[in-house]
Amino acid sequence: MKIDYRLFHGPSDWGWVQQQVGILRCEDTTGIMAIDPETNETVGACILDNWLENSVQGHFIMTDSRVAKNGALEFCFDYIFNNCGKKRIYGFMAGDNLKGLKFSEYLGFEVKARFDEGFKDGVDYLLLELKRENCKFIGQDEKVADYG
């Protein structure tokens, strides 16, 4: 599988994002879209919002597991850490999303806080953090891609 990457375009991409995850679009929402060039189908995205001086909130979406094996992680983390200069990525997750939590831990995220039943009754809400120095998917000193 070959994957092409491009910057998020709100008017044309937001519908696909909403079909995948129930997040709200913020004024500063941006990100990277992963596209299968043979079908022109969107197969993944890294949606970013709540930009601060040192950090950003990230939402990682993959509809095909092969996306992670074809450079998407390197491309997205390079964009966040090297191109945008952020030191940390934060994310929120339902505590019962075991598959998502396992994947997040594989990426290097750590649980920083647990909000008891913050997601819904019986389900905690987790705050996850990935520090730049703990990200194994980027070179630490230079960009690997041109983002236009």
TAJOGI-V366510 format. One line per field, one symbol per residue. ss: DSSP state (h for helix, s for strand, l for the rest). phi: phi as a letter, one per 30 degrees, with the letter a starting at -180 (. if undefined). psi: psi as a letter, one per 40 degrees, with the letter a starting at -180 (. if undefined). A space follows every 10 residues. Layout:
BEGIN
ss = ???
phi = ???
psi = ???
END
This chain:
BEGIN
ss = lllssssllh hhhhhhhhhh llllllllls ssssssllll sssssssssl llllssssss ssllhhhhhl lhhhhhhhhh hhhllllsss sssslllhhh hhhhhhhlls ssssssssss llssssssss shhhllllll llllllll
phi = .cbcbadebe eccdededdd bcccdcdcda lbccbdddci ddbaabcbah dbecbacbbc bbcbddedcb jddddddddd dcdcidcbbc bcaddcdddd dddddddjdb dcabcehdda eibdccccbb dedcdccbdd cbdcbcci
psi = hihiiiihhd dedddddddd ifiihideha ahhhhhddef hheiihhhaf hideiihihh hhehdeddef eddddddddd dddefieihi iiiheegddd ddddddeeii hdihhhfddi hehihhhihh ideeheeiie eiieihe.
END
